[in-house]
Amino acid sequence: MTANKLLYKKMSLNELIVLAQKDDYRALEELIKREQKNIFASFCYLTKSGDNVSDLTQDVLLKIAKNIKNLKNPAHYKSWSNQIINNVFYDSLRKSKRMVNTVSLDNEENDDMQAVQIPDKRCRPQDKCITSELDKVIKMAIYQLPEPFRIAIMLRELQGLSYEEIAEATSASVGTVKSRIARARGKLQENLKAYI
């Protein structure tokens, strides 16, 4: 690894954003590398079908790269990027409502939910099996939440946004956000008590 790449790896998110806004492509590359896992995870919990998670993630990363100069304050990056995630998610929902559902003849399983498998080399096979099954159950429980609850809990628990940032990203009041998160947690606790 060159000293230059190591320098970018050590930079804070805000420093990378400022440099990316000044057309520093290595800073933009490092920013994209850091953010892609969070964005991918967000879509795993937002979408029912794992088929288009990679495409949605790529769309968001492309929009971030193209529009990074429009971000006025690097401190607001998280809420800005989550607004892009929400917009891409809602755009995909609108498009999917216009499309006819198709089923692949090659697909042997007729599950509505396809889990995204991320291999963990440290896990033993039985641990991986249990983790995978529990992961499916948790994803299904989250997906069964009403959409405003699902988005609020995902932004809070997965992205770590404050109530104020979630309110800004979802165009709702802070009180509404707190209520949605509390109700989502209650529903998840009720639905998962047999498993956890």
GROMACS elastic network, one bead per residue, 0.5 to 0.9 nm:
[ bonds ]
;  ai    aj funct       b0    kb
    1     4     6  0.82315   500
    1     5     6  0.65385   500
    1     6     6  0.68550   500
    2     5     6  0.54258   500
    2     6     6  0.64368   500
    2     7     6  0.87535   500
    3     6     6  0.50547   500
    3     7     6  0.61714   500
    3     8     6  0.89036   500
    4     7     6  0.51052   500
    4     8     6  0.66643   500
    4     9     6  0.89269   500
    5     8     6  0.52269   500
    5     9     6  0.63517   500
    5    10     6  0.88855   500
    5    26     6  0.78610   500
    5    30     6  0.86438   500
    6     9     6  0.50351   500
    6    10     6  0.64254   500
    6    11     6  0.89442   500
    7    10     6  0.53842   500
    7    11     6  0.66571   500
    8    11     6  0.52361   500
    8    12     6  0.85585   500
    8    16     6  0.74920   500
    8    26     6  0.75048   500
    8    27     6  0.63508   500
    8    30     6  0.67579   500
    9    12     6  0.82724   500
    9    27     6  0.89083   500
    9    30     6  0.68967   500
   11    14     6  0.81173   500
   11    15     6  0.60341   500
   11    16     6  0.64390   500
   11    27     6  0.88873   500
   12    15     6  0.52390   500
   12    16     6  0.63757   500
   12    17     6  0.87453   500
   13    16     6  0.51749   500
   13    17     6  0.62376   500
   13    18     6  0.87753   500
   13    31     6  0.70491   500
   13    34     6  0.87419   500
   13    74     6  0.83290   500
   13    77     6  0.88461   500
   14    17     6  0.50834   500
   14    18     6  0.62569   500
   14    19     6  0.86954   500
   14    74     6  0.55394   500
   14    75     6  0.67488   500
   14    77     6  0.82160   500
   15    18     6  0.52341   500
   15    19     6  0.62738   500
   15    20     6  0.85398   500
   15    27     6  0.84469   500
   15    74     6  0.84420   500
   16    19     6  0.51938   500
   16    20     6  0.59524   500
   16    21     6  0.85301   500
   16    24     6  0.86963   500
   16    26     6  0.88732   500
   16    27     6  0.50955   500
   16    28     6  0.67781   500
   16    30     6  0.74965   500
   16    31     6  0.62697   500
   17    20     6  0.50149   500
   17    21     6  0.61253   500
   17    22     6  0.87266   500
   17    27     6  0.73135   500
   17    28     6  0.72161   500
   17    31     6  0.72405   500
   17    68     6  0.74376   500
   17    69     6  0.87920   500
   17    71     6  0.89041   500
   17    74     6  0.63024   500
   17    77     6  0.83294   500
   18    21     6  0.51934   500
   18    22     6  0.66248   500
   18    24     6  0.89132   500
   18    27     6  0.86825   500
   18    69     6  0.87752   500
   18    74     6  0.70207   500
   19    22     6  0.50519   500
   19    23     6  0.67374   500
   19    24     6  0.53993   500
   19    25     6  0.83174   500
   19    26     6  0.87880   500
   19    27     6  0.60109   500
   19    28     6  0.76376   500
   20    23     6  0.51708   500
   20    25     6  0.62547   500
   20    26     6  0.77883   500
   20    27     6  0.53287   500
   20    29     6  0.85464   500
   20    31     6  0.82316   500
   20    65     6  0.84597   500
   20    68     6  0.71906   500
   20    69     6  0.78132   500
   21    24     6  0.71887   500
   21    28     6  0.82954   500
   21    67     6  0.89815   500
   21    68     6  0.59827   500
   21    70     6  0.83951   500
   21    71     6  0.84386   500
   22    25     6  0.87881   500
   22    69     6  0.78861   500
   23    26     6  0.88863   500
   23    27     6  0.85036   500
   23    28     6  0.80456   500
   23    69     6  0.87922   500
   24    27     6  0.54917   500
   24    28     6  0.64857   500
   24    29     6  0.88358   500
   25    29     6  0.60135   500
   25    30     6  0.86085   500
   26    30     6  0.62188   500
   26    31     6  0.85366   500
   27    30     6  0.51680   500
   27    31     6  0.61358   500
   27    32     6  0.86565   500
   28    32     6  0.61689   500
   28    33     6  0.86053   500
   28    65     6  0.70013   500
   28    68     6  0.88321   500
   29    32     6  0.51905   500
   29    33     6  0.62205   500
   29    34     6  0.87311   500
   29    65     6  0.88239   500
   30    33     6  0.50275   500
   30    34     6  0.62178   500
   30    35     6  0.86675   500
   31    34     6  0.52418   500
   31    35     6  0.62301   500
   31    36     6  0.86486   500
   32    35     6  0.51921   500
   32    36     6  0.59152   500
   32    61     6  0.65917   500
   32    64     6  0.83123   500
   32    65     6  0.78283   500
   33    36     6  0.56789   500
   33    37     6  0.78757   500
   34    37     6  0.70194   500
   34    38     6  0.80557   500
   35    38     6  0.55188   500
   35    39     6  0.63099   500
   35    40     6  0.86639   500
   35    61     6  0.81818   500
   36    39     6  0.51725   500
   36    40     6  0.59854   500
   36    41     6  0.85289   500
   36    57     6  0.70310   500
   36    58     6  0.83121   500
   36    60     6  0.89724   500
   36    61     6  0.71357   500
   37    40     6  0.50487   500
   37    41     6  0.60618   500
   37    42     6  0.85440   500
   37    57     6  0.88690   500
   38    41     6  0.51052   500
   38    42     6  0.61558   500
   38    43     6  0.88165   500
   38   158     6  0.77627   500
   38   159     6  0.71579   500
   39    42     6  0.50425   500
   39    43     6  0.64646   500
   39    44     6  0.87298   500
   39    56     6  0.88135   500
   39    57     6  0.59561   500
   39    60     6  0.77761   500
   39    61     6  0.82926   500
   39    81     6  0.89335   500
   39    82     6  0.85514   500
   39    85     6  0.74352   500
   39   159     6  0.88380   500
   40    43     6  0.53392   500
   40    44     6  0.62860   500
   40    45     6  0.89766   500
   40    53     6  0.65625   500
   40    54     6  0.68874   500
   40    56     6  0.80787   500
   40    57     6  0.54882   500
   40    58     6  0.88052   500
   41    45     6  0.65677   500
   41    46     6  0.87059   500
   41    53     6  0.87271   500
   41   158     6  0.78448   500
   42    45     6  0.54816   500
   42    46     6  0.62134   500
   42    47     6  0.87191   500
   42    57     6  0.88640   500
   42    85     6  0.81536   500
   42   154     6  0.68465   500
   42   155     6  0.80190   500
   42   158     6  0.71010   500
   42   159     6  0.78243   500
   43    47     6  0.57341   500
   43    50     6  0.84713   500
   43    52     6  0.88420   500
   43    53     6  0.57238   500
   43    54     6  0.85389   500
   43    56     6  0.73307   500
   43    57     6  0.72458   500
   43    85     6  0.81720   500
   43    89     6  0.77940   500
   44    47     6  0.58421   500
   44    48     6  0.77784   500
   44    49     6  0.82679   500
   44    50     6  0.65891   500
   44    53     6  0.63423   500
   44   115     6  0.83290   500
   44   116     6  0.74312   500
   44   139     6  0.79679   500
   45    48     6  0.76548   500
   45   139     6  0.60664   500
   45   140     6  0.86170   500
   45   142     6  0.68601   500
   45   143     6  0.67301   500
   45   150     6  0.81372   500
   45   151     6  0.88295   500
   45   154     6  0.72552   500
   46    89     6  0.78066   500
   46   139     6  0.89034   500
   46   142     6  0.81970   500
   46   143     6  0.67205   500
   46   147     6  0.84635   500
   46   150     6  0.71254   500
   46   151     6  0.71000   500
   46   154     6  0.78844   500
   47    50     6  0.68591   500
   47    52     6  0.83567   500
   47    53     6  0.74325   500
   47    89     6  0.81068   500
   47   143     6  0.73348   500
   48    51     6  0.89335   500
   48   112     6  0.75629   500
   48   113     6  0.58891   500
   48   114     6  0.77741   500
   48   139     6  0.85920   500
   48   140     6  0.80202   500
   48   143     6  0.65584   500
   49    52     6  0.69114   500
   49    53     6  0.77738   500
   49   112     6  0.70399   500
   49   113     6  0.55855   500
   49   114     6  0.58886   500
   49   115     6  0.80411   500
   50    53     6  0.54837   500
   50    54     6  0.82583   500
   50   113     6  0.72343   500
   50   114     6  0.54226   500
   50   115     6  0.62388   500
   50   116     6  0.61177   500
   51    54     6  0.75230   500
   51    55     6  0.83492   500
   51   114     6  0.76080   500
   51   116     6  0.87795   500
   52    55     6  0.51439   500
   52    56     6  0.61217   500
   52    57     6  0.85331   500
   53    56     6  0.51770   500
   53    57     6  0.60673   500
   53    58     6  0.85528   500
   53   116     6  0.89471   500
   54    57     6  0.50579   500
   54    58     6  0.60989   500
   54    59     6  0.86096   500
   55    58     6  0.50731   500
   55    59     6  0.61900   500
   55    60     6  0.87471   500
   56    59     6  0.50306   500
   56    60     6  0.63203   500
   56    61     6  0.86923   500
   56    85     6  0.83642   500
   56    88     6  0.68803   500
   56    89     6  0.73908   500
   56    92     6  0.80202   500
   57    60     6  0.52264   500
   57    61     6  0.62289   500
   57    62     6  0.86037   500
   57    85     6  0.82494   500
   57    88     6  0.89392   500
   58    61     6  0.51099   500
   58    62     6  0.60790   500
   58    63     6  0.85912   500
   59    62     6  0.51731   500
   59    63     6  0.62279   500
   59    64     6  0.86679   500
   59    85     6  0.89494   500
   59    88     6  0.73542   500
   60    63     6  0.50765   500
   60    64     6  0.61360   500
   60    65     6  0.86069   500
   60    81     6  0.80918   500
   60    84     6  0.64260   500
   60    85     6  0.61343   500
   60    88     6  0.68119   500
   61    64     6  0.50529   500
   61    65     6  0.61614   500
   61    66     6  0.86138   500
   62    65     6  0.51005   500
   62    66     6  0.61271   500
   62    67     6  0.84958   500
   63    66     6  0.51035   500
   63    67     6  0.58683   500
   63    68     6  0.80902   500
   63    84     6  0.75482   500
   64    67     6  0.52704   500
   64    68     6  0.54908   500
   64    81     6  0.70621   500
   64    84     6  0.78156   500
   65    68     6  0.56101   500
   65    69     6  0.85971   500
   66    69     6  0.77299   500
   66    70     6  0.89051   500
   67    70     6  0.53870   500
   67    71     6  0.73041   500
   68    71     6  0.55745   500
   68    72     6  0.89280   500
   69    72     6  0.75589   500
   71    74     6  0.66465   500
   71    76     6  0.79484   500
   71    77     6  0.72845   500
   71    80     6  0.75278   500
   72    75     6  0.89891   500
   72    76     6  0.82274   500
   73    76     6  0.56429   500
   73    77     6  0.72585   500
   74    77     6  0.52119   500
   74    78     6  0.87203   500
   75    78     6  0.77246   500
   76    79     6  0.56979   500
   76    80     6  0.61296   500
   76    81     6  0.86599   500
   76   165     6  0.84956   500
   77    81     6  0.59349   500
   77    82     6  0.84056   500
   78    81     6  0.52391   500
   78    82     6  0.60518   500
   78    83     6  0.85453   500
   78   159     6  0.80990   500
   78   161     6  0.74172   500
   78   165     6  0.81606   500
   79    82     6  0.50218   500
   79    83     6  0.61154   500
   79    84     6  0.87299   500
   79   161     6  0.75024   500
   79   165     6  0.56907   500
   79   166     6  0.71768   500
   79   168     6  0.73118   500
   79   169     6  0.58291   500
   80    83     6  0.51640   500
   80    84     6  0.65689   500
   80    85     6  0.88862   500
   80   169     6  0.73842   500
   81    84     6  0.50379   500
   81    85     6  0.63164   500
   81    86     6  0.87217   500
   82    86     6  0.61098   500
   82    87     6  0.85007   500
   82   155     6  0.77830   500
   82   159     6  0.85093   500
   82   166     6  0.86631   500
   82   169     6  0.65704   500
   83    86     6  0.50711   500
   83    87     6  0.61415   500
   83    88     6  0.86211   500
   83   168     6  0.86069   500
   83   169     6  0.52071   500
   83   170     6  0.75296   500
   84    87     6  0.50685   500
   84    88     6  0.61223   500
   84    89     6  0.84522   500
   85    88     6  0.52492   500
   85    89     6  0.60327   500
   85    90     6  0.86288   500
   86    89     6  0.50196   500
   86    90     6  0.61122   500
   86    91     6  0.84632   500
   86   151     6  0.83011   500
   86   169     6  0.80101   500
   86   170     6  0.80608   500
   87    90     6  0.52318   500
   87    91     6  0.60273   500
   87    92     6  0.85734   500
   88    91     6  0.50267   500
   88    92     6  0.61620   500
   88    93     6  0.86686   500
   89    92     6  0.51928   500
   89    93     6  0.63424   500
   89    94     6  0.88262   500
   90    94     6  0.62492   500
   90    95     6  0.86291   500
   91    94     6  0.51721   500
   91    95     6  0.62516   500
   91    96     6  0.86234   500
   92    95     6  0.50411   500
   92    96     6  0.60073   500
   92    97     6  0.86081   500
   93    96     6  0.51015   500
   93    97     6  0.62627   500
   93    98     6  0.88747   500
   94    97     6  0.53265   500
   94    98     6  0.67855   500
   95    98     6  0.53094   500
   95    99     6  0.64960   500
   96    99     6  0.50070   500
   96   100     6  0.77461   500
   96   101     6  0.82541   500
   97   100     6  0.77304   500
   97   101     6  0.89691   500
   99   102     6  0.88775   500
  103   106     6  0.87154   500
  103   107     6  0.77215   500
  103   110     6  0.84385   500
  104   107     6  0.53842   500
  104   108     6  0.86765   500
  105   108     6  0.76050   500
  107   110     6  0.71944   500
  109   112     6  0.88991   500
  110   113     6  0.87992   500
  111   114     6  0.66542   500
  113   136     6  0.83450   500
  113   140     6  0.77685   500
  114   136     6  0.85689   500
  115   132     6  0.83562   500
  115   135     6  0.81569   500
  115   136     6  0.63180   500
  115   139     6  0.83214   500
  117   132     6  0.77118   500
  119   123     6  0.86137   500
  119   128     6  0.85347   500
  120   123     6  0.57187   500
  120   124     6  0.88882   500
  120   128     6  0.77966   500
  121   124     6  0.80484   500
  123   126     6  0.81160   500
  123   127     6  0.59452   500
  123   128     6  0.57545   500
  124   127     6  0.52503   500
  124   128     6  0.60908   500
  124   129     6  0.86660   500
  125   128     6  0.50368   500
  125   129     6  0.61704   500
  125   130     6  0.87560   500
  126   129     6  0.50437   500
  126   130     6  0.63154   500
  126   131     6  0.85531   500
  127   130     6  0.52273   500
  127   131     6  0.60095   500
  127   132     6  0.83984   500
  128   131     6  0.50402   500
  128   132     6  0.58808   500
  128   133     6  0.84838   500
  129   132     6  0.51331   500
  129   133     6  0.61704   500
  129   134     6  0.85844   500
  130   133     6  0.51824   500
  130   134     6  0.60922   500
  130   135     6  0.84008   500
  131   134     6  0.51396   500
  131   135     6  0.58978   500
  131   136     6  0.85933   500
  132   136     6  0.62835   500
  132   137     6  0.87346   500
  133   136     6  0.51915   500
  133   137     6  0.63743   500
  133   138     6  0.87627   500
  134   137     6  0.50068   500
  134   138     6  0.61269   500
  134   139     6  0.85189   500
  134   195     6  0.75184   500
  134   196     6  0.88433   500
  135   138     6  0.51408   500
  135   139     6  0.60462   500
  135   140     6  0.84744   500
  136   139     6  0.51535   500
  136   140     6  0.60373   500
  136   141     6  0.85190   500
  137   140     6  0.51697   500
  137   141     6  0.61274   500
  137   142     6  0.86413   500
  137   192     6  0.78839   500
  137   195     6  0.83614   500
  138   141     6  0.50392   500
  138   142     6  0.61428   500
  138   143     6  0.84881   500
  138   188     6  0.82805   500
  138   192     6  0.73388   500
  139   142     6  0.51095   500
  139   143     6  0.60034   500
  139   144     6  0.85801   500
  140   144     6  0.61188   500
  140   145     6  0.88685   500
  141   144     6  0.52090   500
  141   145     6  0.67771   500
  141   187     6  0.85280   500
  141   188     6  0.63760   500
  141   191     6  0.66364   500
  141   192     6  0.74051   500
  142   145     6  0.54397   500
  142   146     6  0.87874   500
  142   149     6  0.88663   500
  142   150     6  0.62263   500
  142   153     6  0.86967   500
  142   154     6  0.87141   500
  142   184     6  0.83877   500
  142   188     6  0.69741   500
  143   146     6  0.78312   500
  143   147     6  0.80307   500
  143   150     6  0.68447   500
  144   147     6  0.83550   500
  144   150     6  0.82133   500
  145   148     6  0.81707   500
  145   149     6  0.61264   500
  145   150     6  0.55535   500
  145   184     6  0.68649   500
  145   187     6  0.76105   500
  145   188     6  0.80827   500
  146   149     6  0.54537   500
  146   150     6  0.61417   500
  146   151     6  0.87826   500
  146   184     6  0.84499   500
  147   151     6  0.61541   500
  147   152     6  0.85583   500
  148   151     6  0.53180   500
  148   152     6  0.61566   500
  148   153     6  0.86583   500
  148   170     6  0.85285   500
  148   177     6  0.88983   500
  148   180     6  0.71249   500
  149   152     6  0.51745   500
  149   153     6  0.60805   500
  149   154     6  0.84157   500
  149   177     6  0.84698   500
  149   179     6  0.89113   500
  149   180     6  0.51075   500
  149   181     6  0.62356   500
  149   182     6  0.88680   500
  149   183     6  0.74111   500
  149   184     6  0.54338   500
  149   185     6  0.89179   500
  150   153     6  0.53967   500
  150   154     6  0.60415   500
  150   155     6  0.85888   500
  150   180     6  0.85770   500
  150   181     6  0.84161   500
  150   184     6  0.70635   500
  151   154     6  0.51472   500
  151   155     6  0.61115   500
  151   156     6  0.85875   500
  151   170     6  0.83850   500
  152   155     6  0.52724   500
  152   156     6  0.61983   500
  152   157     6  0.85750   500
  152   163     6  0.89673   500
  152   166     6  0.67780   500
  152   167     6  0.87178   500
  152   170     6  0.80248   500
  152   177     6  0.65814   500
  152   178     6  0.86183   500
  152   180     6  0.66101   500
  152   181     6  0.59424   500
  152   184     6  0.82892   500
  153   156     6  0.50950   500
  153   157     6  0.57888   500
  153   158     6  0.77816   500
  153   180     6  0.77316   500
  153   181     6  0.53661   500
  153   182     6  0.86567   500
  153   184     6  0.66234   500
  153   185     6  0.76188   500
  154   157     6  0.53859   500
  154   158     6  0.52318   500
  154   159     6  0.67623   500
  154   160     6  0.85729   500
  155   158     6  0.57660   500
  155   160     6  0.63623   500
  155   161     6  0.59145   500
  155   162     6  0.86065   500
  155   166     6  0.66340   500
  156   159     6  0.57903   500
  156   161     6  0.50745   500
  156   162     6  0.67306   500
  156   163     6  0.74885   500
  156   166     6  0.73483   500
  156   181     6  0.79331   500
  157   160     6  0.54500   500
  157   161     6  0.78006   500
  158   161     6  0.83458   500
  161   164     6  0.79900   500
  161   165     6  0.58595   500
  161   166     6  0.62407   500
  162   165     6  0.51830   500
  162   166     6  0.62655   500
  162   167     6  0.85711   500
  163   166     6  0.51294   500
  163   167     6  0.60793   500
  163   168     6  0.86374   500
  163   174     6  0.59637   500
  163   175     6  0.86357   500
  163   177     6  0.65070   500
  163   178     6  0.68578   500
  164   167     6  0.50122   500
  164   168     6  0.62393   500
  164   169     6  0.86588   500
  164   173     6  0.81747   500
  164   174     6  0.58901   500
  164   177     6  0.84293   500
  165   168     6  0.50662   500
  165   169     6  0.61192   500
  165   170     6  0.85927   500
  165   174     6  0.88502   500
  166   169     6  0.50063   500
  166   170     6  0.59908   500
  166   171     6  0.81457   500
  166   172     6  0.80403   500
  166   174     6  0.78624   500
  166   177     6  0.69768   500
  167   170     6  0.53401   500
  167   171     6  0.56166   500
  167   173     6  0.54549   500
  167   174     6  0.53648   500
  167   175     6  0.86330   500
  167   176     6  0.79895   500
  167   177     6  0.60744   500
  168   171     6  0.51919   500
  168   172     6  0.67452   500
  168   173     6  0.79724   500
  168   174     6  0.85638   500
  169   172     6  0.80139   500
  170   173     6  0.87251   500
  170   177     6  0.85789   500
  172   175     6  0.82708   500
  172   176     6  0.63119   500
  172   177     6  0.66955   500
  173   176     6  0.51990   500
  173   177     6  0.63459   500
  173   178     6  0.87751   500
  174   177     6  0.50282   500
  174   178     6  0.61972   500
  174   179     6  0.85847   500
  175   178     6  0.51524   500
  175   179     6  0.61555   500
  175   180     6  0.86079   500
  176   179     6  0.50578   500
  176   180     6  0.60940   500
  176   181     6  0.86044   500
  177   180     6  0.51211   500
  177   181     6  0.61642   500
  177   182     6  0.85562   500
  178   181     6  0.52214   500
  178   182     6  0.60921   500
  178   183     6  0.85567   500
  179   182     6  0.51520   500
  179   183     6  0.60753   500
  179   184     6  0.84344   500
  180   183     6  0.51897   500
  180   184     6  0.59477   500
  180   185     6  0.85273   500
  181   185     6  0.60705   500
  181   186     6  0.85298   500
  182   185     6  0.52001   500
  182   186     6  0.62198   500
  182   187     6  0.87241   500
  183   186     6  0.50208   500
  183   187     6  0.61836   500
  183   188     6  0.85690   500
  184   187     6  0.51653   500
  184   188     6  0.60893   500
  184   189     6  0.84915   500
  185   188     6  0.50952   500
  185   189     6  0.59925   500
  185   190     6  0.85169   500
  186   189     6  0.51287   500
  186   190     6  0.61708   500
  186   191     6  0.86294   500
  187   190     6  0.50960   500
  187   191     6  0.60822   500
  187   192     6  0.84928   500
  188   191     6  0.50856   500
  188   192     6  0.58768   500
  188   193     6  0.82426   500
  189   192     6  0.53115   500
  189   193     6  0.57694   500
  189   196     6  0.86672   500
  190   193     6  0.55699   500
  190   194     6  0.84369   500
  191   194     6  0.74550   500
  191   195     6  0.86419   500
  192   195     6  0.53250   500
  192   196     6  0.60478   500
  193   196     6  0.53684   500
